[in-house]
């Protein structure tokens, strides 16, 4: 148990920061899941070649840039490690642009 006033304050601050960091990590996961759903919809749509694919491609690119933006912001705030961010972005890039091109 904390003895000094400063250590009690640090416990409160750490709790607050942990809650904020977990919510931000959850937000990133939600963005990733939505992006993966778009990729799946795009791959299903390309199998039905009758429809236009440029709309899906623009949606995929916009979704990808928003996910990458959120990941970069998390790195800037020291919520996730930069190597974790690079790994996440690389995997998303491979999944996204292997389907688009």
Secondary structure by P-SEA (a helix, b strand, c coil): ccccaaaaaaaaaaaaaaaaaaaaaaaaaaaaaaaaaaaaaaaaaaaaccccaaaaaaaaaaaaaaaaaaaaaaaaaccccaaaaaaaaaaaaaaaaaacc
